[in-house]
């Protein structure tokens, strides 16, 4: 390898390792103010943050057809709870959420999506930690989604994910090992 090629590889590595994330940039006007953020309730060393969203949607073509379009109102309730620790070392988080949709006229299209997760981080040393994330979801795909195969009902499936990672920070270098596994179970 020539000196020029080694120098070019070093420049490319420096650009890749110090890349600027444009999605992280936010104007001051759009930044959320810390006093207006939900803090959650405290129970000993746990912080519990519940949330509830209720919405009404109108869909003028629920079956995604060119002819014989059917319209309906969909009532959607989305409860959620997140629990995490505020320890100075290590971390444990858990949570659950649901997305419940009820159609006014076409009840065959009703759906109940839900998910739960648990994750943790074990700090081995300063800048060195092991993380584990487990997530299980029961979801559906609406008609007209890319995965829809013109079925008689929305496609329902289970998605389970497990991630494990090891991180070691050494000054400007970072060693990051990551492994994931996913299973899909279609109904």
N, C-alpha and C positions, 0 to 999 in steps of 0.2 A: 504494500500500500504506500502510495507516495505521500509526501508531506502535505501537498495541496489537498489531496483527497481526505486525509485525516483532519486537516483544518476545516474543510467544508462540513464534514460529519460532525465536528465539534460545534460549529455554528448552528447547524440544524438541530442538534440536541439542545443547545442553549435556548433556541427559539421555542422548541416544543415544551421544555420544562418550565419556562417562564411565560407561557401563553397568557394572554389577557382575556378574561371571560366577559364578553359584551353583555351577557344576560345578567351579570352581577351588578352592572352599572345602573343606577336609578337616580333620577333627578331628586333634589331635596323636596320639591313639591309633592312627589309621589311616595316618599318614604313614610311608612307608618310611624306615628308618634308613640313612644313607649308607654305613655300614660293612658292611651286609649286601647291598648292591647289587652286581651283577656289573660288574666294572670292565673286563673284556676284556683281551686281551693286547696288548702294544705291539710294533710293528715300525717302528723309526725314528719318523716323525711320524704313523704310522697307528695307530689303535686298532681292534682286531679283536675282535668279540664274537660267538662262536658260541653256539648254543642248540639243545637237542633236547628235545622233549616226546613221550612215548609214553603212549597211553591206550587203554582198551578200553571201548567203548560197547555198550549193549544197546538194540535197537529192537524193540518188540513188533509193529510194523506197517510194515515197510520199503516196501511198495508203496502205502501210504496208501489202503487200500480199506475199505469198510464191512463186507464179508463176505470170507471166505477170507483172514484176516490171516496174514501170514508173519513170524516173528520170527527175528532173527539177531544174532550178536555181530560188532562191527566193530572191527578193530584199526587204530588211527590213529597214524602216525608223522609228526612235524612237525619237520624240521630247519630251521635258520635261521642265516644269517651276516650280520652288519652290519659294514661297514668305514667309518670316517670319520677325517678329519684333525683334529689339535688345533692348527691354526695360529691365530695371533692375528688375522690378516687372511685373508679368503676361507675357503671351506670346500668340501670335496668329500666326498660320501657315496655308498656303493654297497652293495647287498645283494641277497640271494636267499633265498627260502624255498620250502618245499614242504609240502603237506598230502596224505599218501598214506593212503588208506583201503582196507582189505581186509576183505571180508565172509567169514565162515567157510563158509557154505553157498551163498549166492547170489552167485557170482563175477561175474555179469553187472553187478552194481551197484558193482563196484570203481571207484575213482576215483584220479586223480593230478592234483592241482592244484599249480601252481607259479607263482612270480612273481619278477621281478627289477626293480631300480630303480637309477637313478643320478641324483644331484642335485648342484647346486653353487650357490654364492653368490659373486659377485664384488663386493667392497667398493670402491666408487668414491671415497667420502669418508665421513667420520664421519656415520652416520645415513642414508647413501645407498648402496643396493646393488641389484644385479640378480640374480635367482634363476631357475634353470632346473631343472625336474624332469621326468624321463622314467621311465615305468613300463609294464611289459608283464606281463600275467597270463594264464594259462590256467586256467579255472575250470569248475565244474559247478554246476548247481542240482539239489538233491535232489528226489525226487518229493514232491508236496504243497506245494512252494513256490508263491508267488503267480504266478510266471512259468511254472509247469508246465502243459502243455496235454495231459495224459494220454498222454504219449509212452511208447514201449516201453522206453526207457532214459533215464538222467539226461541233461539237456541240457548239452552242453559248448560253451564259447565262449572266444574270445580277447578280451581287453580291453586296449587300448593307450591311454595317456594322456600328454599333453605339456602342461606348464604353464610359463609364463614370467611373471615379475612384476618390477616396478620399484617401489622404495620410497624415499621421501624424507621424513625426519622433520624438522620445523621447530618445535621447542619442543613446544607442546601440539597442534599440527596435524600431520597425517600425510597425505602424498599417496601413494596406493597404486593402481597400475595393474596389472591382472591379465588374462591371457588363457589359455584352456585349449582343448584339442582332444581328443576321444575317438573311438575307433573300436571298434565291436563286430563280431565275426565269429562267427556261430553255425554250428555244425557240423550 
